[in-house]
Amino acid sequence: MQLTPNSNDLEILSWLDEVVAEIDDIFLRKKFCDCSPSDNINDDLGLDSLGRINLFYGIIDAFNIEVDEAAVEFWVFVKDVLT
């Protein structure tokens, strides 16, 4: 899936599911595309701190960008991952 600056949340959530599928160490209670932006990534998805780091690096690798890992500390809701 090719994401653009105008991609909507559903496209991005689907893309996140593709990223998660490529990472062996992430197990979610439900898929990102079945979430709402207000879902808590720990309580609703079951994504622990190690899972957040793995997802972060999956996103970094997929976009081939450099972002400070400290950004993961602020991921509480699905909408935080989208921004």
C-alpha atoms as a printed R data frame, in Angstrom:
   type eleno elety resid chain resno       x       y      z
1  ATOM     1    CA   MET     A     1   0.000   0.000  0.000
2  ATOM     2    CA   GLN     A     2   1.341   3.409 -0.932
3  ATOM     3    CA   LEU     A     3   0.546   6.092  1.628
4  ATOM     4    CA   THR     A     4   0.296   9.736  0.698
5  ATOM     5    CA   PRO     A     5  -0.127  12.845  2.866
6  ATOM     6    CA   ASN     A     6  -3.835  12.686  1.985
7  ATOM     7    CA   SER     A     7  -4.326   9.066  3.044
8  ATOM     8    CA   ASN     A     8  -7.306   8.648  5.335
9  ATOM     9    CA   ASP     A     9  -7.188   6.918  8.712
10 ATOM    10    CA   LEU     A    10  -8.649   3.651  7.372
11 ATOM    11    CA   GLU     A    11  -5.907   3.390  4.736
12 ATOM    12    CA   ILE     A    12  -3.266   4.048  7.350
13 ATOM    13    CA   LEU     A    13  -4.793   1.525  9.767
14 ATOM    14    CA   SER     A    14  -4.798  -1.093  7.005
15 ATOM    15    CA   TRP     A    15  -1.200  -0.267  6.255
16 ATOM    16    CA   LEU     A    16  -0.314  -0.643  9.959
17 ATOM    17    CA   ASP     A    17  -1.856  -4.128  9.851
18 ATOM    18    CA   GLU     A    18   0.502  -4.934  6.973
19 ATOM    19    CA   VAL     A    19   3.467  -3.651  9.001
20 ATOM    20    CA   VAL     A    20   2.390  -5.732 12.020
21 ATOM    21    CA   ALA     A    21   2.060  -8.848  9.846
22 ATOM    22    CA   GLU     A    22   5.746  -8.497  8.921
23 ATOM    23    CA   ILE     A    23   6.893  -8.349 12.567
24 ATOM    24    CA   ASP     A    24   7.063 -11.673 14.383
25 ATOM    25    CA   ASP     A    25   7.089 -10.244 17.909
26 ATOM    26    CA   ILE     A    26   3.808  -8.303 17.823
27 ATOM    27    CA   PHE     A    27   0.545  -9.924 18.834
28 ATOM    28    CA   LEU     A    28  -2.576  -7.747 18.955
29 ATOM    29    CA   ARG     A    29  -6.041  -8.443 20.358
30 ATOM    30    CA   LYS     A    30  -7.534  -6.933 17.210
31 ATOM    31    CA   LYS     A    31  -6.325  -5.514 13.932
32 ATOM    32    CA   PHE     A    32  -5.631  -1.822 13.547
33 ATOM    33    CA   CYS     A    33  -8.281  -1.591 10.811
34 ATOM    34    CA   ASP     A    34 -10.859  -2.761 13.382
35 ATOM    35    CA   CYS     A    35  -9.881   0.039 15.769
36 ATOM    36    CA   SER     A    36 -11.008   3.572 16.229
37 ATOM    37    CA   PRO     A    37  -8.480   6.382 16.693
38 ATOM    38    CA   SER     A    38  -9.569   6.666 20.337
39 ATOM    39    CA   ASP     A    39  -8.745   3.023 21.189
40 ATOM    40    CA   ASN     A    40  -6.007   2.631 23.795
41 ATOM    41    CA   ILE     A    41  -3.075   0.742 22.266
42 ATOM    42    CA   ASN     A    42  -2.319  -1.039 25.526
43 ATOM    43    CA   ASP     A    43  -5.804  -1.781 26.882
44 ATOM    44    CA   ASP     A    44  -7.712  -2.285 23.612
45 ATOM    45    CA   LEU     A    45  -4.987  -3.714 21.367
46 ATOM    46    CA   GLY     A    46  -2.806  -5.366 24.000
47 ATOM    47    CA   LEU     A    47   0.341  -3.710 22.651
48 ATOM    48    CA   ASP     A    48   2.948  -3.649 25.424
49 ATOM    49    CA   SER     A    49   6.050  -1.459 25.549
50 ATOM    50    CA   LEU     A    50   8.190  -3.951 23.620
51 ATOM    51    CA   GLY     A    51   5.440  -4.264 21.002
52 ATOM    52    CA   ARG     A    52   5.368  -0.473 20.671
53 ATOM    53    CA   ILE     A    53   9.110  -0.397 20.041
54 ATOM    54    CA   ASN     A    54   8.827  -3.196 17.468
55 ATOM    55    CA   LEU     A    55   5.973  -1.392 15.731
56 ATOM    56    CA   PHE     A    56   7.931   1.859 15.802
57 ATOM    57    CA   TYR     A    57  10.893   0.255 14.056
58 ATOM    58    CA   GLY     A    58   8.573  -1.468 11.592
59 ATOM    59    CA   ILE     A    59   7.147   1.931 10.658
60 ATOM    60    CA   ILE     A    60  10.635   3.455 10.486
61 ATOM    61    CA   ASP     A    61  11.805   0.662  8.175
62 ATOM    62    CA   ALA     A    62   8.684   0.864  5.994
63 ATOM    63    CA   PHE     A    63   9.008   4.625  5.499
64 ATOM    64    CA   ASN     A    64  12.820   4.639  5.521
65 ATOM    65    CA   ILE     A    65  12.833   7.641  7.868
66 ATOM    66    CA   GLU     A    66  14.655   8.593 11.051
67 ATOM    67    CA   VAL     A    67  12.615   9.549 14.107
68 ATOM    68    CA   ASP     A    68  13.641   9.606 17.757
69 ATOM    69    CA   GLU     A    69  12.525   6.460 19.594
70 ATOM    70    CA   ALA     A    70  11.330   8.684 22.465
71 ATOM    71    CA   ALA     A    71   8.209   9.401 20.365
72 ATOM    72    CA   VAL     A    72   6.920   5.963 21.382
73 ATOM    73    CA   GLU     A    73   6.530   7.171 24.970
74 ATOM    74    CA   PHE     A    74   3.661   9.381 23.815
75 ATOM    75    CA   TRP     A    75   1.744   6.579 22.061
76 ATOM    76    CA   VAL     A    76  -1.332   6.009 24.224
77 ATOM    77    CA   PHE     A    77  -4.109   5.857 21.647
78 ATOM    78    CA   VAL     A    78  -4.266   4.591 18.079
79 ATOM    79    CA   LYS     A    79  -4.516   8.220 16.923
80 ATOM    80    CA   ASP     A    80  -1.054   8.828 18.439
81 ATOM    81    CA   VAL     A    81   0.442   6.187 16.172
82 ATOM    82    CA   LEU     A    82  -1.277   7.805 13.175
83 ATOM    83    CA   THR     A    83   0.428  11.161 13.732
